[in-house]
């Protein structure tokens, strides 16, 4: 066989809904040499990661760690560890990823109940309250920001509902953590899982997660340590967690003082996740979120300045991804292909009822910056004009400049 050449990817500016262009410091951290999984340097780095992500999640939760998987793996770890077969789970659905939570909960053996909003809207609190009254769920599982629609579900009132019905509150914050406010403790969230490849500015493959004492009590109640590492006095349960790899009770032991072997920690991903959190906290969580809001608003203003229509309820839009409706006379895929081939810029489309109807453009992590916004707007305008769509000359960039000026950012 002939060997392929070394890895040498083309230069890209990833301005879609994720993954995004990784921060250079994250890539640099990931190039560091490996150490053994119980090397003092490694266990110290794991402790540092836990403390750093307490800052990112804005929580005091002791059980804050990484799940060695993509963001979807962390969702599955949370749900399979919190949900026993037959438990009722309520999922508010406002896009593709609410359907994903319902799917995973169903595979965990849950009795799944849903309450839906049209795509482009969020689920009203009163609709969730009515569904809670009917279903009396053990877990309320909510997508905070659904990139399929770019909508962000409000969490106001959810803790009170969960307290009323003795229910755990789980949040999928894959698309929002870091770039949008999500104070875990202040909002009373029991479990939250994320990924690095959005606002945190890293690659997919490691998933920060945090669990409240309420959630930990449920997970510990299903503890079952595998044969071969089990010791005298280790508890047994009749209802163990239905996954070995995603068994959070065992993962807690791996990250905790006992350091009980579960899997081999993904060292390179841990280095990257550590640097992602360092970047957030070095800038300051509030400033980091404000930067996402600033550049997200400039991108939306620029798109509207080109005469394009932003999709969805603007009152509930994520700061870091904007969806814009594709004009009927425009070939959306041809535009995306030209942006990639001619400018090295990637933007996304969407799924289901929005497939081919919207472009999704992200301004997050390393790419939440002025030059990335202006370059993307200028390139999109050029492609649209070349393909014969009437766009005001300079309208997008001018509108973005105006947005920056209005926010006090110098030209």
Rosetta blueprint (number, residue, H / E / L):
1 X L
2 X L
3 X L
4 X L
5 X L
6 X L
7 X L
8 X L
9 X L
10 X L
11 X L
12 X L
13 X E
14 X E
15 X L
16 X L
17 X L
18 X L
19 X L
20 X L
21 X L
22 X L
23 X L
24 X H
25 X H
26 X H
27 X H
28 X H
29 X H
30 X H
31 X L
32 X L
33 X L
34 X L
35 X L
36 X L
37 X L
38 X L
39 X L
40 X H
41 X H
42 X H
43 X H
44 X H
45 X H
46 X H
47 X H
48 X H
49 X H
50 X H
51 X H
52 X H
53 X H
54 X H
55 X H
56 X H
57 X H
58 X L
59 X L
60 X L
61 X L
62 X L
63 X E
64 X E
65 X E
66 X E
67 X E
68 X L
69 X L
70 X L
71 X H
72 X H
73 X H
74 X H
75 X H
76 X H
77 X H
78 X H
79 X H
80 X H
81 X H
82 X H
83 X L
84 X L
85 X L
86 X L
87 X L
88 X E
89 X E
90 X E
91 X E
92 X E
93 X E
94 X L
95 X L
96 X H
97 X H
98 X H
99 X H
100 X H
101 X H
102 X H
103 X H
104 X H
105 X H
106 X H
107 X H
108 X L
109 X L
110 X L
111 X E
112 X E
113 X E
114 X E
115 X E
116 X E
117 X L
118 X L
119 X L
120 X L
121 X L
122 X L
123 X L
124 X L
125 X H
126 X H
127 X H
128 X H
129 X H
130 X H
131 X H
132 X H
133 X H
134 X H
135 X H
136 X L
137 X L
138 X L
139 X E
140 X E
141 X E
142 X E
143 X E
144 X L
145 X E
146 X E
147 X L
148 X L
149 X L
150 X L
151 X E
152 X E
153 X L
154 X L
155 X L
156 X L
157 X L
158 X H
159 X H
160 X H
161 X H
162 X H
163 X H
164 X H
165 X L
166 X L
167 X L
168 X E
169 X E
170 X E
171 X E
172 X E
173 X L
174 X L
175 X L
176 X L
177 X E
178 X L
179 X L
180 X E
181 X L
182 X L
183 X L
184 X L
185 X L
186 X L
187 X L
188 X L
189 X L
190 X L
191 X E
192 X E
193 X E
194 X L
195 X L
196 X L
197 X L
198 X L
199 X L
200 X L
201 X L
202 X L
203 X L
204 X L
205 X L
206 X L
207 X E
208 X E
209 X E
210 X E
211 X E
212 X L
213 X H
214 X H
215 X H
216 X H
217 X H
218 X H
219 X H
220 X H
221 X L
222 X L
223 X L
224 X L
225 X L
226 X L
227 X L
228 X L
229 X L
230 X L
231 X L
232 X L
233 X L
234 X L
235 X L
236 X L
237 X L
238 X L
239 X L
240 X L
241 X L
242 X L
243 X L
244 X L
245 X L
246 X L
247 X L
248 X H
249 X H
250 X H
251 X H
252 X H
253 X H
254 X H
255 X H
256 X L
257 X L
258 X L
259 X L
260 X L
261 X L
262 X L
263 X L
264 X L
265 X L
266 X L
267 X H
268 X H
269 X H
270 X H
271 X H
272 X H
273 X H
274 X H
275 X H
276 X H
277 X H
278 X H
279 X H
280 X H
281 X H
282 X H
283 X H
284 X L
285 X H
286 X H
287 X H
288 X H
289 X H
290 X H
291 X H
292 X H
293 X H
294 X H
295 X H
296 X H
297 X H
298 X H
299 X H
300 X H
301 X H
302 X H
303 X H
304 X H
305 X H
306 X L
307 X L
308 X L
309 X L
310 X E
311 X L
312 X L
313 X L
314 X H
315 X H
316 X H
317 X E
318 X L
319 X L
320 X L
321 X E
322 X E
323 X E
324 X E
325 X E
326 X L
327 X L
328 X L
329 X L
330 X L
331 X L
332 X H
333 X H
334 X H
335 X H
336 X H
337 X H
338 X H
339 X H
340 X H
341 X H
342 X H
343 X H
344 X L
345 X E
346 X E
347 X L
348 X E
349 X L
350 X L
351 X L
352 X H
353 X H
354 X H
355 X L
356 X L
357 X L
358 X E
359 X E
360 X E
361 X E
362 X E
363 X L
364 X L
365 X H
366 X H
367 X H
368 X L
369 X L
370 X H
371 X H
372 X H
373 X H
374 X H
375 X H
376 X H
377 X H
378 X H
379 X H
380 X H
381 X H
382 X H
383 X H
384 X H
385 X H
386 X H
387 X L
388 X L
389 X L
390 X L
391 X L
392 X L
393 X L
394 X L
395 X H
396 X H
397 X H
398 X H
399 X H
400 X H
401 X H
402 X H
403 X H
404 X H
405 X H
406 X H
407 X L
408 X L
409 X L
410 X L
411 X L
